[in-house]
């Protein structure tokens, strides 16, 4: 794909201060797009072409205000990527309601709120792309992440619903990553734990945030103009290999944020 063939777009990404979100923001900025990062946390480092706006995606009023600020500065949003997400590892009987509510507020309602906030101006422009980070957890059973799994399954359902309501003017898709080795994830692994998980993945390694960023970049491109309502799995063959049910037994961090 030749980046020079693309016109600059206004791209809005939630949770782009680290990990997959940051890699995605850098990918779009490198192609010449104007990128805005909505995240409660400041970015790990400043990236050229990426502007950070402090925002809690669970607060729809704050989301609406952030979208209005972006559109006043750069025009209508062309691509919106709902990436912000949280998870807490614990058994079902240990789940506290307030923790589960926060997971659903960020992971599911945060997607709905962001997409809803930009959809009107996209419809006014007769075009736009709505993307989100789902997870392989949405497509197979994983122990110790019941509320997270449900939130990501909801993202898959939203992807289909938005595609049906807003076609043919707005395309909608999500990316379902498998194990992705972000710096925070790597810090929680011993070398032995990393090797153990790698053995369960058919490609024998974790993916990188940059590989997920490339999937988002493709979905936002003209090359993907016939793709809508779909969830694209990027997992190194994890689900095809039948290893999903073992993931909760591996040494994984107690808390993670995409």
C-alpha positions in Angstrom: 0.0 0.0 0.0 1.5 3.3 -1.1 0.9 6.0 1.6 1.4 8.7 -0.9 -1.9 7.8 -2.6 -3.8 8.7 0.5 -5.1 12.2 1.3 -4.6 13.4 4.9 -7.5 12.4 7.1 -8.6 13.4 10.6 -8.2 10.3 12.7 -9.4 9.9 16.3 -8.1 7.1 18.4 -9.0 6.4 22.0 -6.5 4.8 24.3 -3.5 5.8 22.1 -1.0 6.7 24.8 0.6 3.3 24.9 0.5 -0.2 23.4 -1.7 -1.0 20.4 -3.3 2.5 20.4 0.0 4.3 20.3 1.4 2.1 17.5 -1.8 2.7 15.5 -1.6 6.5 16.1 2.0 6.5 14.9 1.1 4.4 11.8 -1.6 6.9 10.7 0.5 9.9 11.5 3.4 8.5 9.4 1.1 8.4 6.5 0.4 12.1 6.8 -2.9 11.9 8.7 -3.8 14.3 11.5 -4.2 12.1 14.5 -5.8 12.8 17.9 -5.4 10.6 20.9 -8.2 10.5 23.5 -6.8 9.0 26.7 -6.9 9.7 30.4 -3.2 9.2 30.6 -0.6 11.3 28.9 1.3 9.4 26.2 4.5 7.6 27.0 6.3 10.0 24.6 5.2 12.6 22.1 4.9 11.4 18.6 4.9 13.8 15.6 1.5 14.4 14.1 -0.4 13.1 17.2 -2.2 15.4 19.6 -3.3 14.2 23.0 -6.6 15.2 24.6 -7.3 14.0 28.1 -10.6 12.1 28.0 -12.4 9.4 29.9 -14.3 7.4 27.2 -16.8 6.3 29.8 -18.0 9.9 30.1 -20.1 10.6 27.1 -20.3 14.3 27.8 -16.5 14.4 27.8 -16.4 12.4 24.6 -18.8 14.8 22.9 -16.7 17.7 24.0 -13.5 16.1 22.8 -15.0 15.3 19.3 -16.3 18.9 19.0 -12.8 20.2 19.9 -11.2 17.9 17.3 -13.7 18.9 14.6 -13.2 22.6 15.3 -9.5 22.2 15.0 -9.2 19.8 12.0 -12.6 19.3 10.4 -14.9 16.3 10.5 -13.4 13.0 11.7 -12.7 10.7 8.9 -11.7 7.6 10.9 -12.5 6.9 14.5 -10.8 3.9 16.3 -12.2 2.9 19.7 -9.3 1.2 21.3 -9.4 2.2 25.0 -9.8 -0.9 27.1 -9.1 -2.3 30.6 -9.2 -5.8 32.1 -8.8 -7.2 35.6 -7.9 -10.9 36.0 -10.0 -12.7 38.6 -12.4 -15.6 39.0 -16.2 -15.1 38.4 -16.9 -15.4 42.2 -14.4 -12.6 42.9 -15.8 -10.0 40.5 -17.1 -6.9 42.3 -19.9 -5.0 40.6 -18.1 -1.7 40.6 -15.1 -3.3 38.8 -17.3 -5.0 36.3 -19.2 -1.8 35.6 -16.0 0.0 34.9 -14.8 -2.6 32.5 -18.1 -2.5 30.6 -18.2 1.4 30.8 -14.8 1.7 29.2 -14.7 -1.4 26.8 -18.2 -1.4 25.5 -20.0 1.9 26.3 -16.8 3.7 25.4 -17.0 2.3 21.9 -20.7 3.0 21.6 -20.1 6.6 22.9 -17.2 7.4 20.6 -18.8 6.0 17.5 -22.1 7.7 18.3 -20.3 11.0 18.8 -18.7 11.0 15.4 -21.4 9.3 13.4 -23.5 12.4 12.8 -20.8 14.4 11.2 -19.7 11.4 9.2 -23.3 11.0 7.9 -23.3 14.7 7.0 -20.2 14.1 4.9 -21.7 10.9 3.5 -18.6 8.9 4.4 -16.5 7.7 7.4 -14.9 4.6 8.9 -15.6 3.4 12.5 -13.1 0.8 13.9 -12.6 -0.8 17.3 -10.3 -3.1 19.2 -12.2 -6.3 20.0 -10.3 -9.4 21.2 -10.1 -13.2 20.6 -11.7 -13.2 24.1 -14.9 -12.2 22.3 -14.8 -15.3 20.1 -13.9 -18.1 22.5 -14.1 -19.0 26.2 -11.4 -17.7 28.5 -11.4 -18.2 32.2 -10.8 -15.3 34.7 -12.0 -12.6 32.4 -15.8 -13.0 32.3 -16.7 -9.3 32.3 -13.9 -8.4 29.8 -14.9 -11.3 27.5 -18.5 -10.0 27.6 -17.5 -6.5 26.8 -15.4 -7.5 23.8 -18.3 -9.7 22.5 -20.4 -6.6 22.8 -17.9 -4.8 20.6 -18.4 -7.5 17.9 -22.2 -7.0 18.1 -21.8 -3.2 17.9 -19.7 -3.6 14.8 -22.5 -5.5 13.0 -25.2 -3.2 14.2 -23.5 0.1 13.2 -22.7 -1.4 9.8 -26.3 -2.2 9.2 -27.7 1.1 10.3 -25.1 3.4 8.6 -24.3 1.6 5.3 -23.6 2.5 2.6 -22.1 5.7 3.9 -20.1 4.6 7.0 -18.1 1.4 7.1 -17.6 -0.4 10.4 -15.1 -3.1 11.4 -13.2 -4.3 14.4 -9.9 -6.1 14.9 -9.6 -9.0 17.4 -6.0 -9.3 18.5 -4.7 -12.4 20.1 -1.6 -12.2 22.4 0.2 -9.0 21.6 3.5 -8.2 23.3 3.2 -4.7 24.5 6.0 -3.3 26.8 3.6 -3.6 29.8 2.8 -7.2 28.9 6.5 -8.1 28.5 7.3 -6.6 31.9 4.8 -9.0 33.5 6.3 -12.1 31.9 9.3 -14.1 33.0 11.2 -15.6 30.1 9.8 -19.0 31.0 6.2 -17.7 31.0 6.7 -16.0 27.6 8.1 -19.2 26.1 5.2 -21.2 27.5 2.6 -19.0 25.9 4.5 -18.8 22.7 4.3 -22.6 22.4 0.5 -22.4 22.3 0.4 -20.1 19.4 0.8 -21.8 15.9 3.2 -19.0 14.7 5.2 -19.6 18.0 5.3 -15.9 19.0 3.3 -13.0 20.2 2.2 -10.4 17.8 3.5 -6.8 18.0 1.4 -3.6 18.4 2.6 -2.5 15.0 1.0 -5.6 13.4 -2.4 -4.7 14.8 -1.8 -1.1 13.7 -1.3 -2.3 10.1 -4.7 -4.1 10.3 -6.4 -0.9 11.4 -4.6 1.0 8.6 -5.8 -1.4 6.0 -9.4 -1.4 7.3 -9.4 2.4 7.0 -8.1 2.4 3.5 -9.8 2.4 0.1 -8.5 -1.2 -0.4 -11.0 -2.3 2.3 -13.9 -0.4 0.9 -16.0 -3.6 0.6 -15.4 -4.6 4.2 -18.0 -3.6 6.8 -19.7 -5.3 9.7 -16.7 -7.7 10.1 -14.3 -8.6 12.9 -10.8 -9.4 11.6 -8.9 -11.8 13.8 -5.1 -11.2 14.1 -3.8 -13.9 16.4 -1.0 -15.9 14.8 -3.4 -18.8 14.3 -4.3 -19.0 18.0 -8.0 -19.7 17.5 -7.4 -22.0 14.5 -5.0 -23.9 16.6 -7.5 -24.6 19.3 -5.4 -23.1 22.1 -7.8 -20.4 23.3 -9.1 -22.4 26.3 -5.7 -22.6 27.8 -5.0 -18.9 27.9 -6.4 -18.2 31.3 -4.0 -20.8 32.8 -0.9 -19.0 31.6 1.0 -16.5 33.7 -0.6 -13.2 32.7 -0.7 -9.8 34.3 -3.4 -9.1 36.9 -4.2 -5.9 35.2 -3.7 -4.9 31.6 -4.6 -1.9 29.4 -4.6 -2.0 25.6 
